[in-house]
Amino acid sequence: MDAAVAALAVLCVIEPGMVSLGGYGGSLVYYQAKTGAVHAIDFDGRAPRRFNPATFSAAVSYHGYLALTTPGIVAGIELALQQFGSRPFKTLANRARQLAQDGFEVTPRIAASFRRLLKSIDPASRRAFFPNGVPGEGESWSSADLARLIEQLSDERPQSFYHGTIPSTIVRQVQASGGILAEDDFESFEALAVEPLHIKYREYDLYTPPLPSGGLTSLSILKTLEQFDLPGLEPWGADYVELFAGASNLAWQERFKYFGDPEFVSTPVEKLLSEERAVERAERIRTGIIAGSTQPDGTSHTVNIVVVDREQNTVSLTATHGADYGSHVAIGGLGLMLGHGMSRFSTTAGDPNYPAPRKRPQHNMSPLVVLKDGKPFAALGLPGGRFIVTVTAQMAVSLLDFQATAKQIVTAPRLHTEGAEPILVTQSMDQEVVADLRQRGRKVDVKPSLGSAANAIVIDPQTGVDAAASQGPAGVLVF
């Protein structure tokens, strides 16, 4: 957990478009070696106490001061270290503080993201985020304000993010600009230790955080696919794509119908993960009775971290401030970009994911830990919006049914569907498979990518030796 927190703190500096200490939230799942237990932490943001449906719309939920939920990432760090850490945040955040203070080189990707941000950022946020002007590709980006914020959190503990000068500074600018986030939203906020969702898949135990995280859909897909002989199919072939598409369609229908913050909405989780429901879904796939729905947009942001240590403590952690730079609101004096958690709510009144005061939005993050015979076997995860929940299930199939290596897991062809055709597939899908699907009457749309860089750690249960792979902008790293 120390390593995961240290990595997250650094990512909150060097991946400013994907996550920040002001991000709206995330979740993690953790195998604790000394007890053999699996734990989960939810640090999803909450809608402001003064939420008003009359002023809520898709437009205001995306960018600006009404897009803000209470930021959850720092609370998640605090709880994770309290429960499972061995070193203080000050030690773990030191590299992040140095990078914020001294700067890092702006890559072409980040330079492009800065240019997009400038199109919609308000003047106060621009001054807060770019006090030294907007650096171009190859130049250095730094933030003395952000470095001081990290130092303050280090000296006063991360919990100071929710009490005292930090929230008062945030709220002053937010309310002066028409927002409703208030200091009592910060004071009452806390991350939650929660019971992870669990299924048996073949001879493996799979764990992911519960609602409002997205992994329930991933597990529902897998329970449906368990009814079919996937190991007997050609890996990533046309028959597999058709079966997976059917299971995904049905699981997404259930998500749209039932999912929301469990503190506000009753979701039949046990029923959705039951053997009976899986058999029912499988029969619907066999008879071809699957209704349609919409497909997602192509945004792919967020970060994921997977770690295993010498004792085999294992974590998969996913965190975000939403799409590119979240709300596009940055706070003066803190250098802090805030997430747009309100954009993760439905805008349809009566929907289980419609906002309410202090309600958490349903999100897509689906970190996964896999055990075999009670010992850690794998940690999987990825960023990538709504593609996360579908690709997470595919990563599990690649590992558990197709016996893929860590490298194969992160580079395997991907598909996504929520019910409506075309089925989206990546360019890495074999062209003969795409042609076969089209001959079967399927509409298929080939995309450069679905979701973002994936991470996988696979642990040999006999030797304890780890194999890991991460697919990033520089290519695939194999450890």
C-alpha positions as CSV (number, residue, x, y, z in Angstrom):
1,M,0.0,0.0,0.0
2,D,2.9,2.3,0.6
3,A,4.1,1.8,-3.0
4,A,0.5,2.3,-4.3
5,V,0.1,5.6,-2.4
6,A,3.6,6.9,-3.5
7,A,2.8,6.1,-7.1
8,L,-0.6,7.7,-6.9
9,A,0.9,10.9,-5.4
10,V,3.4,11.1,-8.3
11,L,0.7,10.5,-10.9
12,C,-1.4,13.3,-9.3
13,V,1.5,15.6,-10.4
14,I,2.8,14.2,-13.7
15,E,-0.6,13.1,-15.2
16,P,-2.5,16.3,-14.5
17,G,-5.2,15.6,-17.1
18,M,-6.1,12.2,-15.7
19,V,-5.9,12.6,-11.9
20,S,-5.1,15.0,-9.1
21,L,-5.3,15.4,-5.4
22,G,-8.5,17.2,-6.1
23,G,-9.9,14.3,-8.1
24,Y,-13.4,13.2,-7.4
25,G,-12.5,9.7,-6.3
26,G,-11.7,6.1,-6.9
27,S,-11.6,2.7,-5.2
28,L,-9.2,-0.1,-4.4
29,V,-9.1,-3.7,-3.5
30,Y,-6.4,-5.2,-1.3
31,Y,-5.2,-8.7,-0.3
32,Q,-3.6,-8.6,3.1
33,A,-1.0,-11.4,3.4
34,K,-0.9,-11.6,7.2
35,T,-4.6,-12.3,7.5
36,G,-5.4,-13.8,4.1
37,A,-8.4,-11.4,3.9
38,V,-9.4,-9.2,1.0
39,H,-10.5,-5.6,1.7
40,A,-11.8,-2.7,-0.3
41,I,-11.9,1.0,0.1
42,D,-14.3,3.4,-1.6
43,F,-13.3,7.0,-1.9
44,D,-15.9,8.2,-4.4
45,G,-16.9,11.9,-4.1
46,R,-20.3,13.0,-2.9
47,A,-22.7,15.6,-4.4
48,P,-22.9,18.8,-2.4
49,R,-25.3,19.0,0.4
50,R,-26.9,22.0,-1.3
51,F,-27.5,20.2,-4.6
52,N,-30.5,21.7,-6.4
53,P,-32.1,19.7,-9.3
54,A,-33.4,22.9,-10.8
55,T,-29.8,24.0,-11.7
56,F,-28.6,20.5,-12.7
57,S,-28.0,19.7,-16.4
58,A,-25.5,17.8,-18.5
59,A,-23.9,21.1,-19.5
60,V,-23.1,22.4,-16.0
61,S,-22.1,18.9,-14.7
62,Y,-19.1,18.7,-17.0
63,H,-17.1,21.9,-16.8
64,G,-17.3,24.7,-14.2
65,Y,-18.1,25.2,-10.6
66,L,-21.4,23.3,-10.5
67,A,-19.6,20.2,-11.8
68,L,-17.9,19.6,-8.4
69,T,-18.4,16.9,-5.9
70,T,-16.4,16.7,-2.7
71,P,-13.0,15.4,-3.7
72,G,-12.3,11.9,-2.4
73,I,-8.8,11.0,-3.4
74,V,-6.9,12.4,-0.4
75,A,-9.4,10.8,2.0
76,G,-8.8,7.5,0.2
77,I,-5.0,7.9,0.7
78,E,-5.5,8.6,4.4
79,L,-7.7,5.6,5.1
80,A,-5.5,3.3,3.0
81,L,-2.4,4.3,5.0
82,Q,-4.2,4.0,8.3
83,Q,-5.4,0.5,7.6
84,F,-2.6,-1.0,5.5
85,G,0.4,1.4,5.3
86,S,3.7,1.2,7.2
87,R,5.2,4.6,6.3
88,P,4.0,8.2,6.8
89,F,2.5,10.2,3.9
90,K,5.3,12.7,4.2
91,T,7.8,10.0,3.2
92,L,5.6,8.6,0.5
93,A,4.7,12.0,-1.0
94,N,8.3,13.4,-1.1
95,R,8.9,12.5,-4.8
96,A,5.6,14.0,-5.8
97,R,6.4,17.2,-3.9
98,Q,9.8,17.4,-5.6
99,L,8.3,17.0,-9.1
100,A,5.7,19.7,-8.4
101,Q,8.4,22.0,-7.1
102,D,11.2,21.3,-9.6
103,G,9.0,20.5,-12.6
104,F,9.0,17.8,-15.3
105,E,9.3,17.9,-19.0
106,V,6.1,18.4,-20.9
107,T,5.5,15.5,-23.4
108,P,3.7,16.0,-26.7
109,R,0.6,14.3,-25.2
110,I,0.5,16.6,-22.2
111,A,1.2,19.7,-24.3
112,A,-1.8,18.8,-26.5
113,S,-3.9,18.3,-23.3
114,F,-2.9,21.8,-22.1
115,R,-4.0,23.3,-25.4
116,R,-7.4,21.6,-25.1
117,L,-7.7,22.8,-21.5
118,L,-7.1,26.4,-22.5
119,K,-10.3,26.4,-24.6
120,S,-12.6,26.2,-21.6
121,I,-10.7,27.1,-18.4
122,D,-11.9,30.3,-16.6
123,P,-9.4,33.1,-15.9
124,A,-9.1,32.4,-12.2
125,S,-8.4,28.7,-12.9
126,R,-5.9,29.5,-15.6
127,R,-3.9,31.7,-13.2
128,A,-4.0,29.0,-10.6
129,F,-2.9,26.2,-12.8
130,F,-0.4,28.1,-15.0
131,P,1.1,30.8,-12.8
132,N,4.2,30.9,-14.9
133,G,2.4,30.7,-18.3
134,V,1.5,27.7,-20.3
135,P,4.6,25.5,-21.1
136,G,5.0,24.0,-24.6
137,E,6.3,20.6,-25.6
138,G,9.8,20.0,-24.2
139,E,9.5,22.8,-21.6
140,S,9.1,22.3,-17.9
141,W,5.9,22.4,-16.0
142,S,6.0,23.1,-12.2
143,S,3.7,24.4,-9.5
144,A,5.1,25.8,-6.3
145,D,1.5,26.1,-5.0
146,L,0.9,22.4,-5.5
147,A,4.3,21.6,-3.9
148,R,3.3,23.6,-0.8
149,L,-0.1,21.9,-0.7
150,I,1.6,18.5,-0.7
151,E,4.0,19.7,2.0
152,Q,1.1,20.9,4.1
153,L,-0.7,17.6,3.8
154,S,2.6,15.9,4.8
155,D,3.1,18.0,7.9
156,E,-0.5,18.1,9.0
157,R,-1.7,14.6,7.8
158,P,-3.8,14.2,4.7
159,Q,-7.0,14.7,6.8
160,S,-6.1,18.4,6.8
161,F,-7.4,18.5,3.2
162,Y,-11.0,18.4,4.8
163,H,-10.6,20.8,7.7
164,G,-9.2,24.3,8.1
165,T,-7.4,26.4,5.5
166,I,-7.4,24.1,2.5
167,P,-11.2,23.6,2.2
168,S,-11.8,27.3,3.1
169,T,-9.5,28.3,0.2
170,I,-11.3,26.0,-2.2
171,V,-14.8,27.0,-1.1
172,R,-14.0,30.7,-1.2
173,Q,-13.2,30.6,-4.9
174,V,-16.0,28.0,-5.7
175,Q,-18.8,30.0,-4.1
176,A,-17.5,33.3,-5.5
177,S,-17.8,31.8,-9.0
178,G,-21.3,30.4,-8.5
179,G,-20.6,27.0,-7.1
180,I,-22.4,25.4,-4.1
181,L,-19.7,23.2,-2.6
182,A,-19.3,24.2,1.0
183,E,-16.9,23.6,4.0
184,D,-19.4,21.3,5.6
185,D,-19.2,19.1,2.5
186,F,-15.5,18.7,3.3
187,E,-15.9,18.3,7.1
188,S,-18.4,15.5,6.8
189,F,-16.6,13.6,4.1
190,E,-14.8,10.3,4.7
191,A,-13.6,7.4,2.6
192,L,-15.2,4.1,3.5
193,A,-13.8,0.6,4.3
194,V,-16.3,-1.6,2.4
195,E,-16.8,-5.3,1.8
196,P,-15.5,-6.2,-1.7
197,L,-17.7,-8.0,-4.2
198,H,-16.7,-11.6,-4.7
199,I,-17.4,-14.4,-7.2
200,K,-16.0,-17.8,-7.9
201,Y,-15.0,-18.0,-11.6
202,R,-14.0,-21.5,-12.5
203,E,-11.5,-22.4,-9.7
204,Y,-10.5,-18.8,-8.9
205,D,-11.8,-16.1,-6.5
206,L,-12.3,-12.6,-8.0
207,Y,-12.6,-9.5,-5.9
208,T,-13.5,-5.9,-6.8
209,P,-15.0,-2.9,-4.9
210,P,-18.8,-2.8,-4.5
211,L,-21.2,-0.2,-5.9
212,P,-20.9,2.6,-6.8
213,S,-17.7,1.2,-8.4
214,G,-18.1,-0.4,-11.8
215,G,-16.9,-3.9,-11.1
216,L,-20.3,-5.4,-10.5
217,T,-20.8,-5.3,-14.3
218,S,-17.4,-6.9,-14.9
219,L,-18.3,-9.8,-12.5
220,S,-21.8,-10.2,-14.0
221,I,-20.2,-10.6,-17.5
222,L,-17.9,-13.2,-16.2
223,K,-20.6,-15.2,-14.3
224,T,-22.5,-15.4,-17.6
225,L,-19.4,-16.5,-19.6
226,E,-18.7,-19.2,-17.0
227,Q,-21.7,-21.0,-18.5
228,F,-19.8,-21.5,-21.8
229,D,-16.7,-23.5,-22.7
230,L,-14.4,-20.5,-23.3
231,P,-11.2,-22.5,-22.9
232,G,-12.3,-24.6,-25.8
233,L,-12.7,-21.6,-28.1
234,E,-10.0,-19.9,-30.2
235,P,-8.6,-17.2,-28.0
236,W,-10.0,-13.8,-29.1
237,G,-11.8,-15.5,-32.1
238,A,-15.2,-14.7,-33.6
239,D,-17.1,-17.2,-31.4
240,Y,-15.6,-15.6,-28.3
241,V,-16.4,-12.1,-29.5
242,E,-20.1,-13.0,-30.1
243,L,-20.4,-14.7,-26.7
244,F,-18.7,-11.8,-24.9
245,A,-20.8,-9.2,-26.7
246,G,-24.0,-11.0,-25.6
247,A,-22.9,-11.2,-22.0
248,S,-21.8,-7.6,-22.0
249,N,-25.1,-6.4,-23.5
250,L,-27.1,-8.1,-20.8
251,A,-24.9,-6.9,-17.9
252,W,-25.0,-3.3,-19.2
253,Q,-28.8,-3.4,-19.4
254,E,-28.8,-4.4,-15.7
255,R,-26.4,-1.6,-14.8
256,F,-28.6,1.0,-16.5
257,K,-31.7,-0.4,-14.8
258,Y,-30.5,-0.9,-11.2
259,F,-27.1,0.7,-10.3
260,G,-26.7,3.7,-8.0
261,D,-25.2,4.6,-4.7
262,P,-26.2,1.8,-2.4
263,E,-26.9,4.3,0.4
264,F,-29.7,5.7,-1.7
265,V,-30.7,2.8,-4.0
266,S,-31.6,-0.8,-3.4
267,T,-29.7,-2.9,-6.0
268,P,-30.2,-6.7,-6.1
269,V,-26.5,-7.4,-6.0
270,E,-26.7,-11.0,-4.8
271,K,-29.3,-11.9,-7.4
272,L,-27.3,-10.3,-10.2
273,L,-24.2,-12.3,-9.3
274,S,-26.2,-15.5,-8.7
275,E,-25.8,-18.8,-10.6
276,E,-29.5,-18.7,-11.5
277,R,-29.2,-15.2,-13.1
278,A,-26.0,-16.3,-15.0
279,V,-27.8,-19.3,-16.4
280,E,-30.8,-17.1,-17.4
281,R,-28.5,-14.7,-19.2
282,A,-26.7,-17.5,-20.9
283,E,-30.0,-18.9,-22.2
284,R,-30.9,-15.5,-23.6
285,I,-27.6,-15.4,-25.5
286,R,-28.2,-18.9,-26.9
287,T,-31.7,-17.8,-28.2
288,G,-30.4,-14.5,-29.4
289,I,-32.8,-12.3,-27.5
290,I,-30.8,-9.2,-26.6
291,A,-32.1,-5.7,-26.7
292,G,-30.0,-2.7,-27.6
293,S,-28.8,0.5,-25.9
294,T,-26.4,3.3,-26.6
295,Q,-22.6,3.1,-27.0
296,P,-20.3,5.3,-25.0
297,D,-18.2,8.2,-26.1
298,G,-14.5,7.7,-26.7
299,T,-12.9,9.4,-23.7
300,S,-10.3,7.4,-21.9
301,H,-8.8,9.0,-18.8
302,T,-8.1,8.0,-15.1
303,V,-5.1,6.0,-13.7
304,N,-4.6,2.5,-12.4
305,I,-1.8,1.1,-10.2
306,V,-1.2,-2.6,-9.4
307,V,1.4,-3.7,-6.8
308,V,2.5,-6.9,-5.1
309,D,5.3,-6.9,-2.5
310,R,7.6,-9.6,-1.2
311,E,5.0,-10.8,1.4
312,Q,2.4,-10.9,-1.5
313,N,0.3,-8.1,-0.1
314,T,-1.5,-7.2,-3.3
315,V,-3.4,-4.0,-4.4
316,S,-5.2,-2.8,-7.5
317,L,-6.2,0.9,-7.2
318,T,-8.0,3.1,-9.7
319,A,-8.4,6.9,-9.3
320,T,-9.6,9.8,-11.4
321,H,-10.9,13.4,-11.6
322,G,-12.9,12.3,-14.6
323,A,-12.3,13.2,-18.2
324,D,-9.5,15.5,-19.3
325,Y,-8.8,17.8,-16.3
326,G,-12.1,17.1,-14.7
327,S,-14.1,20.2,-14.0
328,H,-11.4,22.5,-15.5
329,V,-11.5,24.4,-12.2
330,A,-8.2,25.0,-10.5
331,I,-7.9,26.7,-7.1
332,G,-5.7,29.7,-6.6
333,G,-2.9,29.4,-4.0
334,L,-3.2,25.6,-4.2
335,G,-2.4,24.7,-7.8
336,L,-5.2,22.1,-7.4
337,M,-7.3,20.9,-10.3
338,L,-10.7,19.6,-9.2
339,G,-12.7,16.7,-10.6
340,H,-16.1,16.7,-12.2
341,G,-17.9,14.0,-10.2
342,M,-21.3,15.5,-11.0
343,S,-20.8,14.5,-14.7
344,R,-20.9,10.8,-13.6
345,F,-24.5,11.1,-12.5
346,S,-27.5,10.5,-14.8
347,T,-29.4,13.6,-15.8
348,T,-32.7,11.7,-16.0
349,A,-34.8,12.3,-12.9
350,G,-35.9,9.0,-11.4
351,D,-32.8,7.1,-12.7
352,P,-31.1,5.2,-9.8
353,N,-28.0,7.2,-10.6
354,Y,-29.7,10.6,-10.5
355,P,-28.0,12.9,-8.0
356,A,-29.1,13.9,-4.5
357,P,-27.4,15.7,-1.6
358,R,-24.3,13.7,-0.5
359,K,-25.0,10.9,-3.0
360,R,-22.1,9.2,-4.7
361,P,-22.1,8.9,-8.5
362,Q,-22.0,5.5,-10.1
363,H,-18.6,5.2,-11.8
364,N,-16.6,2.9,-14.0
365,M,-13.5,2.1,-12.0
366,S,-13.1,-1.7,-11.6
367,P,-9.8,-2.7,-10.0
368,L,-9.5,-6.5,-9.7
369,V,-7.6,-8.9,-7.5
370,V,-7.7,-12.7,-8.3
371,L,-6.9,-15.5,-5.8
372,K,-6.2,-19.1,-6.4
373,D,-6.5,-21.6,-3.5
374,G,-6.6,-18.6,-1.1
375,K,-3.4,-17.0,-2.3
376,P,-3.0,-14.0,-4.7
377,F,-2.8,-15.0,-8.3
378,A,-3.2,-11.7,-10.2
379,A,-3.9,-8.0,-9.9
380,L,-5.5,-6.3,-12.9
381,G,-6.7,-2.9,-13.8
382,L,-6.9,-0.1,-16.3
383,P,-8.2,3.5,-17.0
384,G,-10.6,4.3,-19.8
385,G,-14.1,5.5,-18.9
386,R,-16.9,3.1,-19.6
387,F,-14.6,0.8,-21.4
388,I,-13.0,-0.1,-18.1
389,V,-15.7,-2.4,-16.9
390,T,-15.9,-4.4,-20.2
391,V,-12.1,-4.6,-20.7
392,T,-11.6,-5.7,-17.1
393,A,-13.7,-8.8,-17.7
394,Q,-11.8,-9.4,-20.9
395,M,-8.5,-9.3,-19.0
396,A,-9.8,-11.9,-16.6
397,V,-10.9,-14.1,-19.5
398,S,-7.5,-13.8,-21.2
399,L,-5.7,-14.8,-18.0
400,L,-8.1,-17.5,-16.6
401,D,-9.6,-19.0,-19.8
402,F,-6.9,-18.4,-22.5
403,Q,-3.9,-18.8,-20.1
404,A,-2.4,-15.6,-21.3
405,T,0.8,-14.1,-20.1
406,A,0.9,-10.7,-18.4
407,K,2.1,-9.2,-21.7
408,Q,-0.7,-10.9,-23.6
409,I,-3.3,-9.7,-21.1
410,V,-2.4,-6.0,-21.6
411,T,-2.0,-6.2,-25.4
412,A,-4.9,-8.6,-26.3
413,P,-7.6,-7.4,-28.7
414,R,-10.5,-5.6,-27.1
415,L,-14.1,-5.2,-27.8
416,H,-16.9,-3.2,-26.2
417,T,-20.7,-3.1,-26.6
418,E,-23.5,-2.0,-24.3
419,G,-26.3,-3.5,-26.5
420,A,-26.3,-1.4,-29.7
421,E,-24.3,-2.3,-32.8
422,P,-21.8,-1.7,-34.1
423,I,-19.6,-3.9,-31.8
424,L,-16.5,-1.8,-31.2
425,V,-13.2,-3.7,-31.6
426,T,-9.6,-2.6,-31.5
427,Q,-7.2,-2.5,-34.5
428,S,-5.3,-5.4,-32.8
429,M,-8.3,-7.7,-33.5
430,D,-7.4,-10.2,-36.2
431,Q,-8.8,-9.0,-39.6
432,E,-10.1,-12.5,-40.3
433,V,-12.1,-12.4,-37.1
434,V,-13.6,-9.0,-38.1
435,A,-14.5,-10.4,-41.5
436,D,-16.0,-13.5,-39.9
437,L,-18.2,-11.3,-37.6
438,R,-19.4,-9.2,-40.6
439,Q,-20.2,-12.3,-42.6
440,R,-22.4,-13.4,-39.6
441,G,-24.3,-10.1,-40.0
442,R,-22.7,-8.2,-37.2
443,K,-21.9,-4.6,-37.6
444,V,-18.3,-4.0,-36.4
445,D,-16.5,-0.7,-36.0
446,V,-12.7,-0.9,-35.7
447,K,-11.1,1.7,-33.3
448,P,-7.5,2.6,-32.6
449,S,-8.1,1.8,-28.9
450,L,-10.8,1.0,-26.3
451,G,-9.8,2.1,-22.9
452,S,-6.3,3.1,-21.9
453,A,-3.1,1.4,-20.9
454,A,-3.7,-1.8,-18.9
455,N,-1.7,-3.2,-16.0
456,A,-1.4,-6.8,-15.0
457,I,0.6,-8.7,-12.4
458,V,0.5,-12.5,-12.5
459,I,1.9,-14.5,-9.6
460,D,3.1,-18.1,-10.0
461,P,1.4,-20.0,-7.2
462,Q,4.1,-22.6,-7.1
463,T,7.2,-20.3,-7.0
464,G,5.8,-17.0,-6.0
465,V,7.6,-15.4,-8.9
466,D,5.8,-12.4,-10.4
467,A,5.4,-11.5,-14.0
468,A,4.1,-8.0,-14.7
469,A,3.3,-5.9,-17.8
470,S,2.0,-2.4,-18.4
471,Q,1.0,-0.9,-21.6
472,G,1.8,2.8,-21.8
473,P,2.6,5.6,-24.2
474,A,6.2,4.4,-24.6
475,G,5.0,0.8,-25.5
476,V,4.7,-2.3,-23.4
477,L,6.8,-2.7,-20.3
478,V,7.4,-6.3,-19.2
479,F,8.8,-7.1,-15.7
